[in-house]
Amino acid sequence: MKKHQKILMLSVLVMSSVQGGVVEASEVFLDTKEERAQVTSSPEKSDTLENSGFNTNDSEIADEQVFPPEGSIEDSGSEDKSSSGLDNETEKSGSSQKIGNEKVIEEGTAEKPKKTDASEEASRESTFQENLSRKNLPKVPVRLKPLPVKNSGSPFRDTSRSIFKNHINWIYSRGITTGYTPTTYNPEAKVTRGEMAVFLYRLAGISAYNPPFNVYTDVSQYKNQILWLTAANISNGTVPHYNPKGKVTRGQMAAFLHRMAKASGKAPVSGKYNPKFWDVKDSMFKNDIGWLSSKGITTGYTPTSFNPDADITRGEMAAFLYRFYNVTVNNQKLPPAPQPYANQPVYYSQLDSRWRNIRLNASNVGVSGCVPTSLAMILRGSYGMNVDPGIVAKKADTISRESFGLSGRDLINTAKSYGRNVEVIHNKERAASLLKAGYPLVFYINVGIGHAVVVSDYNNGLVNVNDPYGKLFYPTGKTSLNELWGRPSQDAMDWNAGRPVFAVK
């Protein structure tokens, strides 16, 4: 397309976007392929990973990736957050969730919730206020020690096809679970806060705890376990409420386990951890997730993401409890979570006044500089090179022989001039694999004319998009891999090296 035609079309697109005419990105999710992970029956050995077509670091993980034991990252400590941080994140939607049949150890069966009337509720509130004014629950020590084998085999008929089957069998053998019912475990059900208290109580080997009083107005079922959790300084709820039927997120789970490790002396009380998962950088549980990652207790939802806001399933919880026990009790050295190949790209706009008027072939960066701007995002942000879009455009201008913009070959040659390798991506599955391994990609897409964007990360079919044209076409910075793959550039020059999707390595 001629230069003046492309400029005219881009102007029309800009005007239409202001009027709401740009088509929004589709929110279609990709189907994920579940890895089939297995663990040995002995708690002394680590889990193993069965690959399904990818290299180890590229494997697509359904829930929790499992690796054989080798090496570890030593703790440097962890910052102890206020207990309210964990509980303020409670999922309110879990208020009607059935808690199942996690039996109370000292009674043998789960307590049935009692009906309360207004006078009983008022009396409970009064008792709470009296106890709160008197003192907090006396603190109890947490001692993690080897758990004897209490059960053999498995009574659960619903775990034979679960990727967490052996983890579930292990926590059953140690008495950490008695099942959702006597014959089912319900591995896909979400863990409630009440169930979490029971799991941790049994993991700590507590046989009986009789609290002097109740500090929560909404706790009757699992009362002793929940109050033990509070006395052990693992969770204080949001007094006067604990929300026992609320669901536990993966981020909250990390905080529960990290606090239990600190309370038992198995983790430093203070210190900082920096997980490389892109989706936890703003999470209040970042430090807790970082500790789990450093000890190999988590390897991530994918190698680059943790999914901290997702509710945790009972199957996943079994895997976390198994690994936590092996790390804290058996002093097992699990490999830390795999690190992404590169850092996150930095964002640059080709419209920035610092370089928009810099020449690029017969045009300039502001009009046709999406490719050098995309390369600058990756070279600077992902690989730490001291460049910006203007610098990259000047180099590309000496390489390219196009009259307008940069072709696929131009991108490859410019990236190589900075010492980077480029892989041309021919299928969507390979793109997903590389994104999960931490490689940033450049997509040439069709927005009426050919346009380049930087894509990073992958989580349940969604990716991050950095649009160099002032984020006009992707203002939220999110779309699906399906959407991007389905709208390739139609400009012939963009295809002169193959399909215009490139991994910069």
Buried (B, 14 or more C-beta within 10 A) or exposed (E): BEBEEBBEBBEEBEEEBEEEEBEEBEEEEBEBBEBEBBBEEEBEBBBEBEEEEBEEBBBBBBBBBBBEBEEBBEBBBBBBBEBEEBBEBBBEEBEEBEBBBBBBBEEEEBEEEEEEEEEEEEEBEEBBEEBEEEEEBEEBEBEBEEBEEEBEEBBBEBBEEBBBBBBBBBBBBBBBBBBBBEEBBBBEBBBBBBBBBBBBBBBBBBEEBEBEEBBBBBBBBBBBBBBBBBBBBBBBBBBBBBBBBBBBBBBBBBBBBBBBBBBBEBBBEEBEBEBBBBBBEEBBBBBBBBBBBBBBBBBBBBBBBBBBBBBBBBBBBBBBBBBBBBBBBEEBBBBBBBBBBBBBBBBBBBBBEEBBEBEBBEBBBBBBBBBBBBBBBBBBBBBEBEBBBBBBBBBBBEBBEBEBBBBBBBBBBBBEEBEBEBBBBEEBBBBBBBBBBBBBBBBBBBBBBBBBBBBBBBBBBBBBBBBBBEBBBBBEEBBBBBBBBEBBBBBEBBBBBBBBBBBBB
